[in-house]
Amino acid sequence: MRNTVDNLSLLLQMISLDILFKDYNNADLMQELQKQDNEYFEKILKQNNEIIELLKGRSDTDGRKNN
């Protein structure tokens, strides 16, 4: 009986360790995706500001006002 409990305990510890490793990998993945999201967001904001500046400059030379 004791051997069965020991074996079951070992099996449950192995399953727990497997879950822990999967959670660790998921956390790393989510952190990397968050980093990429921030980088892309910053790049999009920069490009949008450049477009706005180009449109403002174009409206000044054309004599038209843009909204």
C-alpha positions as semicolon CSV with decimal commas, in nm:
position;residue;x (nm);y (nm);z (nm)
1;M;0,000;0,000;0,000
2;R;0,279;0,240;0,092
3;N;0,452;0,172;-0,241
4;T;0,131;0,262;-0,429
5;V;0,099;0,589;-0,238
6;D;0,465;0,671;-0,307
7;N;0,421;0,599;-0,677
8;L;0,104;0,806;-0,693
9;S;0,275;1,089;-0,511
10;L;0,567;1,079;-0,757
11;L;0,327;1,080;-1,052
12;L;0,137;1,379;-0,915
13;Q;0,462;1,567;-0,855
14;M;0,567;1,501;-1,214
15;I;0,232;1,629;-1,343
16;S;0,263;1,936;-1,122
17;L;0,613;2,003;-1,253
18;D;0,491;1,967;-1,613
19;I;0,214;2,221;-1,547
20;L;0,467;2,456;-1,388
21;F;0,695;2,439;-1,695
22;K;0,402;2,501;-1,931
23;D;0,294;2,802;-1,727
24;Y;0,650;2,936;-1,732
25;N;0,668;2,904;-2,110
26;N;0,328;3,072;-2,151
27;A;0,435;3,363;-1,932
28;D;0,748;3,413;-2,144
29;L;0,541;3,400;-2,461
30;M;0,290;3,653;-2,330
31;Q;0,571;3,886;-2,222
32;E;0,730;3,870;-2,568
33;L;0,395;3,936;-2,737
34;Q;0,335;4,235;-2,509
35;K;0,679;4,371;-2,600
36;Q;0,603;4,335;-2,971
37;D;0,263;4,501;-2,927
38;N;0,426;4,800;-2,760
39;E;0,693;4,829;-3,029
40;Y;0,437;4,812;-3,310
41;F;0,209;5,057;-3,131
42;E;0,494;5,307;-3,096
43;K;0,586;5,262;-3,463
44;I;0,224;5,315;-3,574
45;L;0,194;5,629;-3,361
46;K;0,517;5,767;-3,509
47;Q;0,400;5,695;-3,864
48;N;0,060;5,854;-3,797
49;N;0,228;6,168;-3,665
50;E;0,448;6,182;-3,976
51;I;0,140;6,149;-4,199
52;I;-0,037;6,428;-4,010
53;E;0,266;6,654;-4,048
54;L;0,284;6,577;-4,422
55;L;-0,086;6,655;-4,462
56;K;-0,049;6,979;-4,270
57;G;0,242;7,082;-4,491
58;R;0,047;6,993;-4,803
59;S;-0,255;7,199;-4,692
60;D;-0,029;7,498;-4,627
61;T;0,117;7,481;-4,979
62;D;-0,219;7,413;-5,148
63;G;-0,395;7,686;-4,954
64;R;-0,664;7,438;-4,846
65;K;-0,759;7,348;-4,493
66;N;-0,785;6,984;-4,390
67;N;-0,996;6,870;-4,095
